Amino acid sequence: MIKKVFLIIVSFFTIVQVFSQSEKPIQIPSVAIGAGALSFKGDVSKGGNTFGGIRGGYNLTLEEHIWKYFAVSINAMYGKLSGTQRSKLSNLNFQSKIFQGDLNLVFHADNGLLFKRDSLLSPYISIGLGFLKFNPYGDLKNANGITYNYWTDFTIRDIGESEPNASSAVIIQRDFTYETKLTDPNTNYKRSTLALPIGGGFKLKLLDNIDVNLSATYYLTFTDWIDNYKSGNNDKFLYTNISLQYNFAKNKSKNSFSHALDFSAIDNLDSDGDGVSDSKDHCQGTPNGVGVDIYGCPTDSDEDGIPNYLDKEPQTKKGDIVNESGETLTTKMIKEKQIAYEAEASERNNMFNERPSLEYLKEIESMAEASQKKNSKNKIEIPESLKPADKNKDEFISANEIKDAIDNFFEGDSDFTVEKINALIDFFFQQ
């Protein structure tokens, strides 16, 4: 038997070690407190083959997940085992306080394979190895110290049925006080043993951190002396209980978040598929198939500011001014653009003179902003004399800045003259 127990212990801890090294815990540790009923099955029980003598018990359980399918639990249980056997030939009873400590491997079904994680109701099973201490006492006398004498008519009397004065015997009742420590006259047995707990149950989720467990555990012991009576078969008992389990929360910033995100994948993410990861890509959203440099920006061979895939003149001389298509602007083309630009600005100026309103200035401002974005290389610099009007220093004269300049002029809080204000308005339309 010692060899068998040794093999069980070695096998159990080998399984625990393998699973604990295969994957990090994905759930959180917990503690459970419960209460339930203990039923004894042994020589001194109803019929010897059925459970009997229901008594109360209490348990404290600590559990830690070691893999997505398994957990390890340490369980401590305190309670009482009791049994009574009454027949014409035998009248036995006992009660023993017990303390059970065991280590279990638990399989949880809410692992994403059988049941969804954090299911409202999910089953689990367990197997383990434990250590049991017991100390049987018997109810052999009543409160007055009179020994029970069991008669064949199933009464209990103060005098034995075979005694000479049996006719004067008085019927008495058991007081169910287990006052006498039970021993065997032939064997000084150990009052402790190993036990093999096999259990299962259901976990009911109440709140994020609180579960209710309904379980039953069958204990196979390695002794036949729990009831102080030996017949050849080892004693067993059943513990059914309900327990309240609290799941301790972990630091999400260090655990849950880091488990949920694959940072290596994020570092290597390439949204536009140009071969340069987003963390190093200076030009996000490059069209498919467009060649890029080491910074993820479209290749610009002639460095004219227009990428090759948009450049109609890919070999522009260095320093040449180009349009939005990358074509070199000749002196004639620049002059024509300037004349058209000045004509447009003059037309806007005349229209403003006809209806000088902030609303009109706002319309022109939006058009100017759009033009500057489109022709960023041809941006007109604000003359030095007009720069005081650029209050926000963004190198752009807005409609509100025109209005402020005019207001300050009339309030005497400005160095601007009538000529400067006209020049400011002219420049506004040239932007």
Secondary structure, DSSP 8 states (H G I E B T S, - for coil): -HHHHHHHHHHHHHHHHHHHHHS---S--EEEEEEEEEEEESSSSTTTTS-EEEEEEEEEEEEEE-SSSEEEEEEEEEEEEEEEEE-SS-EEEEEEEEEEEEEEEEEESTTTTSS-TT-SEEEEEEEEEEEEEEEEEE--B-TT--B-EE-TTS-EESS-TTSTTGGG--B--------EE---SS----SEEEEEEEEEEEEEE-SSSEEEEEEEEEEEES-S-TTS--SSS--EEEEEEEEEEEE----TTTTHHHHH--HHHHHT--TT-SSS-TTT-SSTT--TT--B-TTS-B--TT-SSS-GGG-SSTT--TT--B-TTS-B--HHHHHHHHHHHHHHHHHHHHHHHHS--HHHHHHHHHHHHHHHHHTGGG-----GGGGGG-TT-SS---HHHHHHHHHHHHHT-----HHHHHHHHHHHHH-
